[in-house]
Amino acid sequence: MPLAHSSIEAVFISWVDPRASQQIAAALQRARQRRSLPLITLEPFADPAIAGGHRRLVRDVEQGRYKARLDPLLDQLCRPQQPVLLRFAHEMDHTGQYPWSLRRGSDYVRLYRAVWQQAQQPRCRRLHWVWSPAGNGDPRPFWPGGDAVDLIGVSVYSSPRWRGDGRLRTFAELMDQRRWLHLHYRKPLLVAEMGVSGTPLQRRRWLQEARAALPRYPELIGWVYLSAPQPRWIPLQTGHEDWSLPAADLQLVTASLNPPCESLHASVPLLARQRCTAAPR
């Protein structure tokens, strides 16, 4: 559950879940009550009622077969009471991991822009789009165009099992590897997912070093920590990871910086009052 003093309400929602509209409404209500910023990761899974739907997902979306599913979600996302960050079809550059992690970047762009185009209506002016590659490879073939992106989200994870020497790659090392996305596309960055594993001491030191490194990234407007085990349906070659943190360490994620983080990007007015911290999920 999000902590009371965090400033982003982050949820993952499958658009084929029958409860998707209610889940979005509940997330937006929590965000309003806590005066936080909602970040909705919308996952365009194929409709299980369509035979071979994962193979024809892009074509079906372009042809409007998902319009009846998307319209009720936009009814919730585009309400005028608050701004919303919509992270659509994330980590598309992990080819084969999701139905939208397509081998050809051009197919992903068609999918993204078909959904983005459906939201181009006056009532959706407070809906802000987050294009969110994992950031490990080359996501440039998946770029949907600057007109369809307000923020760039990245994933930042570190495990001692991912290196032969057992050393954790630091937050700064991982951000330096992803920073070119801001420099290339001139969009603010958001760490949309973050996690660290290892011993309790390793994790705490990693988080402390991450907080200390934040001022180096003025383009970074916030971070979200995934305080949960790695989903079993997304296995890792190095074995199962658990990104969960105890409450004391979660405070390192959500505690406000003093002075307030200067990475509140002036070109994104909706973020002008947001801190440089976010909710765990």
N, C-alpha and C positions, 0 to 999 in steps of 0.2 A: 504493500500500500504506500502511496505517496506520503511523505512527511509534511507536517503542517507548514513548515517554514521554507519549503522548496517553492520554486517559482515557475515550474513547467509541469503540466499534467500530461503525461505521456502514456498512450495506449496503442496496442496493436489490434487491428480489426480486419477480419476477412469479409470481403463484400458479399460472399455467398452464405455467410452465417445468417440464419433467419432473424437473429436478435441484433444484427449490425446497427440498425437505425436506433434502437433503444440503447445500445452500448455507447454510441456517439453522443446521444442526448444526455446520458448519465455523465459521461466524461466532461462535456461542456458545462453541465450544471455544477459539477465539483469544481471546475476551474473558476466559474463565476463566484461561487461561494468563497473560494480561497484567494480570489483576485490574482489568479495565475494564468499562464498562457497555455492553451491546449495544443498539444502536438499529436496529431492523429496519423499513425502509420497505417495506410489503407492497402491491404494485400489483395490484388486481383486474381484470386484463385479461379480456376475454371469451374463452371457450373457442373456439379456431379450428375445432373439430369441430362446433360448433353453428351452423347456418345463421342468419345475421342475429343472431348472439349479442350484438353490441354494443347492438342496439336493445332486447333483452329481458333485459339483464344483471340489472337490479334484480329483475324478476319471477322469473328463474331462481334467483337467490340466495335469495330469500324462499321459493321452493318446494323448496329443498334440492338443486338440481341441481349445486351446487358443494360440497356437504358432503363428498363423497369426496375432493375436492382439499384442502379446508381441514383435515379431521381429521388427516392426517399432519403438517401444519404445526403444528397445536396440540400434537401429541405432542412436537414439538421445543421449541416456544416455552414450554410450560407445565411443563417439567422443574423440579424443586425446587431445583436447585443454585444458581440465580442469578436476580436480577430482570432483566426484559427490558422495554425500551421498544418498543411496537408502534405505528408510525406508519402508519396504514391509510388508503389512498385519499387521498393528499396533493394539495394545490393544486387542490382541487375547484372553487375559485372562478374558475379560468381556463376558462371555459365552452368546451367543444368540444375542449380540448387532449387529454383522456384519455376513455376510455369512461365513467368515473365522474364526469367534469366535466359534470354534467347541467344542463340549462337550468332545471329546477325544483329548488329546494333540497329540497323535501319528498321527491323521489325519492332524492336522495343520502342523506338522513336514514334512509330506509327501508333502503337498502343498508348503511350503516354499522351501524345498530342490529341488523340481521339477523345480521351477522357478529359483532358484540359479544355478542349474546345467545347465540350458539353457544359462546362462550368463558366463559360464566357457570357455571363449575363449580369445585369446591374446588381442583383441581390447578392452576388458572390464577390463583391469588391473587397470584402474583408477576409477573403480566403487567400492565403499566401502559400505558394507551392515550394516544396523542398525536394530537390533532386538529390538522391542519396546513394551514390555508389559506395561499395565497401572501402575502396581506396587502395587496395593492394596491387592491382594491376593497372591496365590502361582503359579507363572508362570513356575515353573520347568518342569512340563510335556510338556510344549511347546518349550523347548530349542531345537533348530535345530542342535546344534553341533558347537564347537568352530571354525571349519574350514569355516563355513558359516556366521560368525559374526565378524565384525570389531569393532563395537561400540554397546553399549546398550543404547537405548533411554527409557526414563521414562516420565510419565505425572504427573504434579504437579499442583493441583487445590485446592483452599481453599475458602469456603463460610461460612458466619456466620450461615446460615440456616442448615448447616450440623451437628451442635452441639446443644445440649439442652441449653447450657449456652450462645449461641450466639457468642462465641469466635472464632476468626480465628485461625486455626492451622497454625503455622509459616512455612516458607520455610524450616528452619532447621529441624523442627519436621518431615516434610514430606520427606526430603532428608535422614534423619537418618533411616526412615522406608524402604527406597529403596537402601541404600548404600550397603547392603549385596550382591546385584547383582554383584557389582564390586568385592567385596571381594571373592565371590564364583566362578565367572567365569573369573576373571582377565582380564576384558575388560574395557576400559574407558567408562564413562557415559556421556550422553547428555540429558539435559531436552528438549525433543522434542516438548512438549506442556506445557504451563503454563498459569494459569489464577487466578485472585482473584476478588471477588465481595465484596459488603458491601458499607459503606459510603465512600465518597471521602477521608476523613481522615484515615479511616481504611485501605483503599487500598494503600495510599501513605506510611503509616507507615510500612505496610507489605513489600512493595517493598524496602524501605530503609533498613529494617532488613534483607531482602534477599541478597541485595548487600553486607552488612556487613558480612554475613555468608559465602560468597563464598570462602574465603581463607581456610575454614575448610574442603573443598572438593577438594583436589588436583587431584582427578580422574575425576572431572567434566570439560569437555572441552567447554561447551557452553550451552546457553538456548535460547528458542524460546517462545515468548509470543503470545497467541491467542487473539488479540485485536478485538473481534467480539462477537456477541450474541451466546449463545449456539444454535447449529443447532436444528431446530424444530423437525426434524426427529429422533433426539436422545434425547428424553425427559428424564428429571431427576425427581426422585420421590419427591424431595423437591420443584419442580416448576421451572419455566424458569429462567435461569441465563444470565446475560449480562457481559461478561468479558472485554468489551471495556474500553479503558483508554483514557483520554485526552492527548494531545501532551506533556504537561509538565511531566506527569507521565511516558509516554513512553520513555522519555529521561533517566529515571532511569533504564530502561531495556537495552537501546542501548548504553549509554555513556560508553566509554572505562574506564577501571579501571586504577588507577595510584598508584603504578607501574602496568605494565601489569600483568594480572592474571597468577599465576604460575601453573595453572592447564592445561597448554598446554602439553599434555602427550607426552613424548619423543618417545613412541613406535608407534605413529601415525604421520609419517613425513608430511603427507599432511596438518596437522593442525598446523604445526610448527610456522606459521606466523599469525594464527588466534587469535583474541581477545577472551576473555571469555564472550562475549555478542553476541546477535543475533537479527534477525529482528522480529518485530511483524508480525502477519499474519492477 
